[in-house]
Amino acid sequence: MPSQRNGDADSTPVDVCSVVIPTPYGEFLTRVFETAAGHPYLALIKGDVTGDEPVLARLHSECLTGDVLGSLRCDCGVQLRTALRRVAAEGRGVVLYLTGQEGRGIGLVNKLRAYVEQDFGADTVDANLRLGLPADLRDYADAAHVLGAIGVRAVRLMSNNPAKADGLRANGIKVETMAAIPTSAHHRNAGYLNTKANRMGHVAPVGSELTELPEAPVDVHRLMGDVEPREGRPYVVLSYAQTVDGRIAERAADPVSHALRAASDAVIVGADTIERDDPQLTVRLVAGASPLRVVLDPDLRTRPAARVFADDASTTVFTTEGMDAEKAAALRASGVGIRAVPAGPGGLDLGAVLSDLRAAGVRSVLVEGGAGVIAAMLAAGLVDRLVVAMAPSIGAGSAQVDIGPSVDALRLSNRCAYLAGDDLILAWDVERP
C-alpha cells in the first residue's frame, strides 16, 4: 500500500476555475484545481456538498485507455460512468477526477509497457515490478485538500480500494462508509479484477457468483466456460431461453443475460430477431461494457430506425456479396459496419462470419437468436458453450430448436447449473461427434 503524506501549505492544490459541464448524466459544476506537480484535478459537483453531512464521493484515477478508449483490460470506464450516474441520481455528491494517476501512478507509457508484461503472463502487480516500478505509486493527499477546498468534510466513498479511504482519513477527511462499485467482468479483465482482490486488498471488484440471483452485477464466468478463441474463429457461446417442454421462450431483459453480454466481445442475432423484438443489445442492467452488436441479415432488410442502430454502441451487419448497394450506403453513412460474406445454409456462411470477426480481433461471441440462427450454429458445429435458461412453463413459446436429421447428435459435458429467480440456468460445453 502506498504511503500517505500530510500536505503542507506549499503543496496545496490551487483553485484555477469553475465551469459547468453538461454530461449524459446531467450538468455538473466542475471546479478545477492544479497540484504542485502540475496535474489538474477536476471536481465534478452535484448539489450543495458543503457541511458536515457525508457526501457521496468518488476519487477516480485517470485512465485514458479505459475512460476514453473503452479498453476492456480494466473496469475504469465502467466505474467512472457508474459513479457519475449515482451522484446524478442522488442529486448531491462529487466525482473527483485525478489526472497524473494513470496506471496507478506510473504514467501512460509505463502502463502500456506493463501491458506487454501482462501479455507474457504477469499479473498487474508483477508486471509493474518486472519494470522496476512499485505496484501502486498513488497518493491521495492532494485529493483530500481539494475535497476540503470545496467544503466536503465527510464522504460516503464509492470505491473498492481501502487505500483511498486511508489516504483521505490521513489528510483530514472523514470516511463515513465505503460503497463498493463491483462490475460485471469481461473475460479480458477477469484476471485484473482478481488481482485487485487477492493481491491489493480491494473489496468486491466483481459481482457475486450466480447461486440465487443477487443484485446486479453477477459473475457469469462459470456459465461462459473456458473462453479461448478457436483456430480461425472466436469462442462461441449460444444462449437462449426455453420452456420445460423444450420450446424457445421469450426472455425478458435480466441481469444474467446482460452480464453474459458484458463478458463477451460481440453479441450475434439474426434479422428476424431485430424485426420481431427490436432489441438494443446493449448492457444496461449490470455495470459492464456493451459488446459489438452483430446482425446477420442476408437480404439487408433491417430498418435504419431499428434500436440496434440508435445509439453510439458499435454495430456490424453481415450480408451477402450481392447486397443492395443503396441500403448498404445508407447504413454506412450512419456509422454501421457492413460486411459481405458468401451465402450459406439459412442465408449466410456462418464460418465466414466468424472468421471475419476473429480477423477483426473478436475473441468471444454470444449468440442470442433467433431460432434459425441457433439451429444453424449448432448444425454447423460452431458452438463451444451452450447456456439455456429454463422457464417454469409448458406449452408457451415457439417451436423447438431443430438442427436437422442429417446432423449427428451433439454431446454436452462440463455442466454447471444455477437458480436465477424462477429460472433454472444450465450450461455445458458442446462436444462435436
C-alpha positions as CSV (number, residue, x, y, z in Angstrom):
1,M,0.0,0.0,0.0
2,P,1.4,3.4,-0.9
3,S,2.3,5.8,1.9
4,Q,0.0,8.7,2.6
5,R,1.7,12.1,3.2
6,N,0.2,15.0,5.1
7,G,0.2,18.0,2.8
8,D,1.5,21.5,3.7
9,A,0.7,25.0,2.5
10,D,3.3,25.0,-0.3
11,S,1.8,21.8,-1.8
12,T,-1.9,22.7,-1.6
13,P,-3.6,22.5,-5.0
14,V,-4.5,25.9,-6.5
15,D,-8.1,26.7,-7.4
16,V,-8.0,27.5,-11.1
17,C,-11.5,28.0,-12.3
18,S,-15.1,26.8,-12.2
19,V,-17.2,25.8,-15.2
20,V,-20.5,23.9,-15.8
21,I,-20.0,20.7,-17.9
22,P,-23.2,19.1,-19.3
23,T,-23.0,15.3,-19.5
24,P,-25.4,12.4,-20.3
25,Y,-26.0,12.3,-16.5
26,G,-26.9,16.0,-16.2
27,E,-24.9,19.1,-15.5
28,F,-22.0,19.2,-13.1
29,L,-20.4,22.3,-11.7
30,T,-16.7,21.5,-12.3
31,R,-14.1,23.1,-10.2
32,V,-10.6,22.7,-11.5
33,F,-7.5,22.6,-9.1
34,E,-3.9,22.3,-10.1
35,T,-1.5,20.3,-7.9
36,A,2.1,21.3,-7.2
37,A,3.2,18.7,-9.7
38,G,1.1,20.4,-12.4
39,H,-1.7,17.9,-12.6
40,P,-5.3,19.3,-12.9
41,Y,-7.8,17.7,-10.6
42,L,-11.5,18.1,-11.7
43,A,-14.2,18.1,-9.0
44,L,-17.5,17.3,-10.8
45,I,-20.0,18.6,-8.2
46,K,-23.8,18.0,-8.0
47,G,-25.8,20.0,-5.4
48,D,-24.5,21.6,-2.2
49,V,-21.6,19.5,-0.9
50,T,-20.6,21.7,2.0
51,G,-21.2,21.0,5.7
52,D,-20.9,18.0,8.0
53,E,-23.4,15.7,6.2
54,P,-21.4,12.9,4.5
55,V,-21.2,13.4,0.7
56,L,-21.4,10.7,-1.9
57,A,-17.9,10.8,-3.5
58,R,-15.5,9.0,-5.8
59,L,-11.8,9.5,-6.3
60,H,-11.2,8.4,-9.9
61,S,-7.7,7.9,-11.1
62,E,-7.1,9.0,-14.6
63,C,-7.2,6.1,-17.1
64,L,-7.0,7.2,-20.8
65,T,-7.3,3.6,-22.1
66,G,-10.4,2.8,-20.0
67,D,-12.2,6.1,-19.6
68,V,-11.6,7.4,-23.1
69,L,-10.9,4.4,-25.4
70,G,-13.2,2.0,-23.5
71,S,-10.4,-0.6,-23.0
72,L,-11.7,-3.9,-21.8
73,R,-8.4,-4.7,-19.9
74,C,-9.8,-2.8,-16.9
75,D,-13.0,-1.6,-15.3
76,C,-12.2,2.1,-15.0
77,G,-14.5,3.5,-17.6
78,V,-17.5,1.5,-16.2
79,Q,-16.7,2.6,-12.7
80,L,-16.5,6.3,-13.8
81,R,-19.8,6.2,-15.6
82,T,-21.4,4.3,-12.6
83,A,-20.1,6.9,-10.2
84,L,-21.4,9.9,-12.3
85,R,-24.8,8.2,-12.6
86,R,-25.1,7.5,-8.9
87,V,-24.2,11.1,-8.0
88,A,-26.6,12.4,-10.5
89,A,-29.4,10.2,-9.2
90,E,-28.8,11.3,-5.6
91,G,-28.6,14.9,-6.6
92,R,-25.7,15.6,-4.2
93,G,-22.1,14.4,-4.5
94,V,-18.8,14.8,-6.2
95,V,-16.6,12.8,-8.6
96,L,-13.0,13.9,-8.3
97,Y,-11.1,13.1,-11.4
98,L,-7.4,12.7,-10.6
99,T,-5.1,13.3,-13.6
100,G,-1.4,12.2,-13.2
101,Q,-2.5,8.9,-11.7
102,E,-2.5,6.9,-14.9
103,G,-1.6,3.2,-14.4
104,R,-1.7,3.5,-10.6
105,G,0.7,6.5,-10.8
106,I,3.3,5.0,-13.1
107,G,2.2,7.0,-16.2
108,L,0.6,6.1,-19.5
109,V,3.8,4.9,-21.3
110,N,4.9,2.7,-18.4
111,K,1.3,1.3,-18.1
112,L,1.4,0.3,-21.7
113,R,4.8,-1.3,-21.2
114,A,3.3,-3.2,-18.2
115,Y,0.5,-4.4,-20.5
116,V,3.3,-6.1,-22.6
117,E,4.5,-7.9,-19.5
118,Q,0.9,-8.9,-18.7
119,D,0.6,-10.4,-22.2
120,F,3.6,-12.6,-21.3
121,G,1.8,-13.9,-18.2
122,A,2.4,-11.4,-15.4
123,D,-0.5,-10.1,-13.3
124,T,-0.9,-6.3,-12.9
125,V,1.3,-6.3,-9.7
126,D,4.2,-8.4,-11.1
127,A,4.1,-6.5,-14.4
128,N,5.0,-3.3,-12.6
129,L,7.6,-5.0,-10.5
130,R,9.3,-6.5,-13.6
131,L,9.7,-2.9,-14.9
132,G,11.3,-1.9,-11.6
133,L,8.2,0.1,-10.6
134,P,6.0,0.0,-7.5
135,A,2.7,-1.8,-7.7
136,D,1.0,1.5,-6.8
137,L,2.5,4.9,-6.7
138,R,-0.7,6.9,-6.0
139,D,-1.1,9.4,-3.1
140,Y,-4.4,10.9,-2.0
141,A,-3.3,14.0,0.0
142,D,-4.0,16.4,-2.9
143,A,-7.4,14.8,-3.4
144,A,-8.2,15.4,0.3
145,H,-7.1,19.0,0.0
146,V,-9.4,19.5,-3.0
147,L,-12.4,18.0,-1.2
148,G,-11.7,20.3,1.8
149,A,-11.5,23.3,-0.5
150,I,-14.9,22.6,-1.9
151,G,-16.4,22.3,1.5
152,V,-16.5,18.5,1.9
153,R,-15.8,17.3,5.4
154,A,-17.1,13.7,5.3
155,V,-17.7,11.2,2.5
156,R,-19.5,8.1,1.6
157,L,-16.7,6.8,-0.6
158,M,-17.6,4.9,-3.8
159,S,-14.6,2.7,-4.1
160,N,-13.4,-0.9,-3.8
161,N,-9.9,0.3,-2.7
162,P,-9.3,0.7,1.1
163,A,-6.1,2.7,0.3
164,K,-8.2,5.6,-0.9
165,A,-10.1,5.7,2.3
166,D,-6.9,5.5,4.3
167,G,-5.5,8.4,2.2
168,L,-8.5,10.6,2.9
169,R,-8.5,9.9,6.6
170,A,-4.8,10.6,6.9
171,N,-5.5,14.1,5.5
172,G,-8.5,15.2,7.5
173,I,-11.5,13.9,5.5
174,K,-13.9,11.6,7.4
175,V,-14.9,8.4,5.5
176,E,-18.3,7.5,6.9
177,T,-18.8,4.4,4.7
178,M,-17.3,2.7,1.6
179,A,-19.7,1.8,-1.1
180,A,-18.2,-0.8,-3.5
181,I,-18.5,-0.4,-7.3
182,P,-18.4,-4.0,-8.5
183,T,-18.5,-4.5,-12.3
184,S,-19.7,-7.4,-14.4
185,A,-16.4,-8.8,-15.5
186,H,-15.3,-9.3,-19.1
187,H,-13.2,-12.3,-19.9
188,R,-10.4,-9.9,-20.8
189,N,-10.3,-8.3,-17.4
190,A,-11.2,-11.1,-15.0
191,G,-7.6,-11.7,-14.1
192,Y,-7.1,-8.0,-13.5
193,L,-10.1,-7.9,-11.1
194,N,-9.0,-11.0,-9.3
195,T,-5.5,-9.5,-8.7
196,K,-7.1,-6.4,-7.3
197,A,-9.0,-8.6,-4.7
198,N,-6.3,-11.2,-4.0
199,R,-3.1,-9.1,-4.0
200,M,-4.2,-5.5,-3.5
201,G,-6.9,-5.9,-0.9
202,H,-9.7,-4.4,-3.0
203,V,-13.2,-5.3,-1.8
204,A,-15.7,-6.9,-4.2
205,P,-14.3,-5.8,-7.5
206,V,-16.5,-8.3,-9.3
207,G,-20.1,-9.4,-8.7
208,S,-21.4,-12.4,-6.8
209,E,-21.3,-15.9,-8.3
210,L,-24.7,-16.8,-9.6
211,T,-26.3,-19.1,-7.0
212,E,-29.5,-17.3,-6.2
213,L,-30.0,-14.2,-8.3
214,P,-28.4,-11.4,-6.3
215,E,-28.5,-7.7,-7.0
216,A,-26.6,-6.9,-10.2
217,P,-23.9,-7.5,-11.3
218,V,-23.5,-11.2,-11.3
219,D,-20.4,-13.2,-12.1
220,V,-21.2,-15.4,-15.1
221,H,-17.8,-16.8,-15.9
222,R,-18.6,-20.4,-14.9
223,L,-21.6,-20.2,-17.3
224,M,-19.2,-18.9,-20.1
225,G,-16.7,-21.7,-19.6
226,D,-13.1,-21.6,-20.7
227,V,-13.1,-18.7,-23.1
228,E,-10.4,-19.2,-25.6
229,P,-10.6,-18.5,-29.4
230,R,-10.6,-21.5,-31.7
231,E,-8.5,-21.8,-34.8
232,G,-9.6,-19.1,-37.2
233,R,-12.7,-18.1,-35.3
234,P,-13.9,-16.8,-31.9
235,Y,-15.1,-18.8,-28.9
236,V,-18.9,-19.1,-29.4
237,V,-21.4,-19.2,-26.5
238,L,-25.0,-19.9,-27.6
239,S,-27.6,-18.6,-25.1
240,Y,-31.4,-18.8,-25.2
241,A,-34.5,-19.4,-23.0
242,Q,-36.8,-22.4,-23.3
243,T,-39.9,-23.8,-21.6
244,V,-39.8,-27.1,-19.7
245,D,-41.2,-28.9,-22.8
246,G,-38.3,-27.5,-25.0
247,R,-40.0,-24.6,-26.8
248,I,-38.0,-21.5,-27.4
249,A,-39.3,-18.8,-25.0
250,E,-39.1,-15.1,-25.0
251,R,-36.5,-14.0,-22.5
252,A,-37.1,-10.7,-20.8
253,A,-34.1,-8.5,-20.0
254,D,-32.4,-9.7,-16.9
255,P,-29.1,-9.2,-15.1
256,V,-27.8,-12.7,-16.2
257,S,-28.3,-12.1,-19.9
258,H,-26.8,-8.6,-19.7
259,A,-23.9,-10.0,-17.7
260,L,-23.3,-12.6,-20.4
261,R,-23.2,-9.7,-22.9
262,A,-20.8,-7.8,-20.7
263,A,-18.5,-10.8,-20.6
264,S,-18.4,-11.1,-24.4
265,D,-16.6,-9.3,-27.2
266,A,-19.7,-9.5,-29.5
267,V,-23.3,-10.5,-29.5
268,I,-25.0,-12.0,-32.6
269,V,-28.6,-12.1,-33.6
270,G,-30.5,-12.6,-36.9
271,A,-32.5,-10.1,-38.8
272,D,-35.8,-11.9,-37.8
273,T,-35.0,-11.1,-34.1
274,I,-34.3,-7.5,-34.9
275,E,-37.6,-7.3,-36.9
276,R,-39.7,-9.1,-34.2
277,D,-38.2,-7.8,-31.0
278,D,-36.3,-4.6,-32.0
279,P,-33.7,-5.2,-29.2
280,Q,-31.0,-2.7,-28.3
281,L,-28.4,-5.5,-27.4
282,T,-26.5,-3.2,-25.0
283,V,-25.5,-3.8,-21.4
284,R,-27.9,-1.8,-19.2
285,L,-28.9,-4.0,-16.2
286,V,-25.3,-4.5,-14.9
287,A,-22.3,-2.3,-14.6
288,G,-20.4,-3.5,-17.7
289,A,-19.2,-2.7,-21.2
290,S,-21.6,-3.2,-24.2
291,P,-20.3,-5.7,-26.8
292,L,-20.0,-5.2,-30.5
293,R,-23.5,-5.9,-31.9
294,V,-23.6,-8.2,-35.0
295,V,-26.7,-8.6,-37.1
296,L,-27.0,-11.5,-39.6
297,D,-29.1,-10.0,-42.5
298,P,-28.7,-11.8,-45.9
299,D,-31.3,-9.5,-47.5
300,L,-30.2,-6.3,-45.8
301,R,-33.8,-5.7,-44.7
302,T,-33.1,-4.4,-41.2
303,R,-34.7,-0.9,-40.8
304,P,-32.3,2.0,-40.3
305,A,-34.6,3.1,-37.5
306,A,-34.1,-0.2,-35.6
307,R,-32.9,0.3,-32.0
308,V,-29.7,-1.7,-32.7
309,F,-28.5,1.4,-34.7
310,A,-29.9,4.1,-32.4
311,D,-27.0,4.8,-30.0
312,D,-23.2,5.1,-30.0
313,A,-22.5,1.4,-29.4
314,S,-20.8,-0.3,-32.3
315,T,-22.9,-2.4,-34.8
316,T,-21.8,-4.5,-37.8
317,V,-24.3,-6.1,-40.3
318,F,-23.2,-9.2,-42.2
319,T,-25.0,-9.6,-45.5
320,T,-24.4,-11.4,-48.8
321,E,-21.9,-10.3,-51.5
322,G,-24.9,-9.3,-53.8
323,M,-26.1,-6.7,-51.3
324,D,-28.4,-3.8,-52.1
325,A,-25.8,-1.0,-52.6
326,E,-28.2,1.8,-51.7
327,K,-29.3,0.2,-48.4
328,A,-25.7,-0.5,-47.5
329,A,-24.6,3.1,-48.2
330,A,-27.4,4.5,-46.0
331,L,-26.3,2.3,-43.1
332,R,-22.6,3.1,-43.6
333,A,-23.4,6.8,-43.6
334,S,-24.9,6.4,-40.1
335,G,-21.7,4.6,-38.8
336,V,-22.9,1.0,-39.2
337,G,-20.3,-1.5,-40.4
338,I,-21.3,-3.6,-43.4
339,R,-19.5,-6.9,-44.1
340,A,-20.2,-9.1,-47.1
341,V,-19.7,-12.9,-46.9
342,P,-20.7,-15.8,-49.1
343,A,-24.2,-17.2,-48.9
344,G,-24.7,-20.4,-46.9
345,P,-27.4,-22.7,-45.3
346,G,-30.1,-20.5,-43.9
347,G,-28.7,-17.3,-45.6
348,L,-25.0,-16.7,-44.7
349,D,-21.8,-18.8,-44.4
350,L,-21.6,-18.7,-40.6
351,G,-18.0,-19.9,-40.7
352,A,-17.1,-16.9,-42.9
353,V,-18.9,-14.6,-40.5
354,L,-16.9,-15.9,-37.5
355,S,-13.6,-15.9,-39.4
356,D,-14.2,-12.2,-40.3
357,L,-14.9,-11.3,-36.7
358,R,-11.8,-13.1,-35.5
359,A,-9.7,-11.3,-38.0
360,A,-11.1,-8.1,-36.5
361,G,-9.9,-9.1,-33.1
362,V,-13.1,-10.6,-31.6
363,R,-12.1,-13.4,-29.3
364,S,-15.6,-14.4,-28.0
365,V,-19.2,-14.1,-29.2
366,L,-22.5,-14.6,-27.6
367,V,-25.3,-15.9,-29.9
368,E,-28.8,-14.9,-28.7
369,G,-31.0,-16.0,-31.6
370,G,-33.4,-16.3,-33.2
371,A,-34.4,-19.9,-33.7
372,G,-33.0,-20.1,-37.2
373,V,-29.6,-18.7,-36.2
374,I,-29.5,-21.1,-33.1
375,A,-30.2,-24.1,-35.2
376,A,-27.8,-23.1,-38.0
377,M,-24.9,-22.5,-35.5
378,L,-25.5,-25.9,-33.9
379,A,-25.8,-27.7,-37.2
380,A,-22.6,-26.1,-38.5
381,G,-20.7,-27.3,-35.4
382,L,-19.7,-23.8,-34.4
383,V,-20.9,-23.7,-30.8
384,D,-18.4,-24.2,-28.0
385,R,-20.7,-23.5,-25.0
386,L,-24.5,-23.8,-24.6
387,V,-26.3,-21.7,-21.9
388,V,-30.1,-22.4,-21.6
389,A,-32.4,-20.6,-19.2
390,M,-35.4,-22.9,-18.5
391,A,-38.5,-21.1,-17.7
392,P,-41.2,-22.7,-15.4
393,S,-43.8,-23.0,-18.2
394,I,-45.2,-25.6,-20.6
395,G,-46.8,-25.1,-24.0
396,A,-45.8,-21.5,-24.5
397,G,-43.1,-20.2,-26.8
398,S,-42.2,-21.1,-30.4
399,A,-41.1,-24.4,-31.9
400,Q,-38.2,-26.4,-30.6
401,V,-34.6,-26.0,-31.9
402,D,-34.3,-28.2,-35.0
403,I,-30.8,-28.8,-36.3
404,G,-32.0,-31.3,-38.9
405,P,-31.8,-35.1,-39.3
406,S,-28.5,-35.1,-41.1
407,V,-26.6,-33.8,-38.1
408,D,-25.1,-36.3,-35.6
409,A,-26.2,-35.9,-32.0
410,L,-24.1,-33.4,-30.0
411,R,-22.7,-34.4,-26.7
412,L,-22.8,-31.9,-23.8
413,S,-20.3,-32.0,-21.0
414,N,-18.8,-29.9,-18.1
415,R,-22.3,-28.9,-16.8
416,C,-23.0,-26.2,-14.4
417,A,-26.4,-25.2,-13.1
418,Y,-27.8,-22.2,-11.2
419,L,-31.2,-21.0,-10.0
420,A,-31.9,-17.4,-11.0
421,G,-35.2,-16.3,-9.7
422,D,-37.8,-18.8,-11.1
423,D,-35.5,-19.9,-13.9
424,L,-33.1,-22.8,-13.9
425,I,-29.9,-21.9,-15.9
426,L,-27.9,-24.7,-17.3
427,A,-24.6,-24.5,-19.2
428,W,-22.5,-27.2,-21.0
429,D,-19.5,-27.5,-23.3
430,V,-20.6,-28.7,-26.7
431,E,-18.6,-31.7,-28.0
432,R,-18.6,-32.4,-31.7
433,P,-19.0,-36.1,-32.8
